[in-house]
Amino acid sequence: MSKFKKKKGGEIPAVNTASLPDIVFMLLFFFMVVTVLRNNELMIKNVLPKANEVEKLKKDRSVFIYAGEPSKQYQTKFGTEGKIQIGDKFTDVSSLQFALTEAREKLRPELQDRVVVALKVDKETNTGLVTDIKEELRDLNMVKIIYITAPGTELDNK
């Protein structure tokens, strides 16, 4: 007859950590895919006008121009008049050509000739500022312009 051995003490077995690297890499991959990197910090107040004919814009060949009154945190430094923002910088109408040329060069070479300018203009912005922007764009032969709006109807703009 054989003897059965009795358990000595109630020891807990060691935790198996073999699958831990798999879990860590899976989480790392998940956060890399889900994370969105923000390119620009919006420095102006940008309440877009409403429109009912809205389409999606391909961002690979577009240059965004933001126009409007500076945000509250920037009003002490830049005032309350309408400003133009390209990227993370304010620019004047006089230096708009340089800023647009710089933004165009950041695009892929095959898309630089077919660039689309997207204007995100606050609904309270002076029309004169928009006209000045359009004249500078005409001088640079950047005549494809899209106005970015929010979905809605014209009655929502009031």
Residue pairs with C-beta under 8 A, 6 or more apart in sequence:
39 87
40 64
40 66
40 85
40 87
40 88
41 88
42 66
42 71
42 85
43 66
43 70
43 71
43 74
43 83
43 85
43 88
43 90
44 66
44 67
44 68
44 69
44 70
44 71
44 74
44 83
44 85
44 122
45 68
45 69
45 70
45 71
45 122
45 124
46 66
46 68
46 120
46 122
47 68
47 122
47 123
47 124
48 120
48 121
48 122
48 123
48 148
48 149
48 150
49 121
49 123
49 149
49 150
49 157
50 149
50 150
50 151
50 152
50 153
50 154
50 156
50 157
51 149
51 150
51 151
51 152
51 154
52 151
52 152
52 153
52 154
54 149
54 150
54 151
57 116
57 118
57 146
57 148
60 107
60 108
60 111
61 107
61 108
61 111
61 114
61 115
61 116
62 115
62 116
62 117
62 118
62 146
63 86
63 100
63 103
63 104
63 107
63 115
63 116
63 117
63 118
63 142
64 86
64 118
64 120
64 148
65 84
65 85
65 86
65 100
65 117
65 118
65 119
65 120
65 133
66 84
66 85
66 86
66 120
66 121
67 82
67 83
67 84
67 85
67 119
67 120
67 121
67 122
67 125
67 129
67 130
67 133
68 82
68 83
68 121
68 122
68 124
68 125
69 75
69 80
69 81
69 82
69 83
69 122
69 124
69 125
70 77
70 78
70 79
70 80
70 83
70 90
78 90
82 122
82 125
82 126
82 129
83 90
84 90
84 91
84 92
84 93
84 96
84 129
84 133
85 91
86 96
86 99
86 100
86 103
87 99
87 103
89 99
91 99
93 129
93 132
93 133
93 136
96 133
96 136
97 136
97 139
97 140
100 117
100 136
100 137
100 140
100 142
101 140
104 112
104 115
104 142
105 112
107 115
114 144
115 142
115 144
116 144
116 145
116 146
117 137
117 142
117 144
117 145
117 146
118 145
118 146
118 147
118 148
119 130
119 133
119 145
119 146
119 147
119 148
120 148
121 130
121 147
121 148
123 157
134 145
137 143
137 145
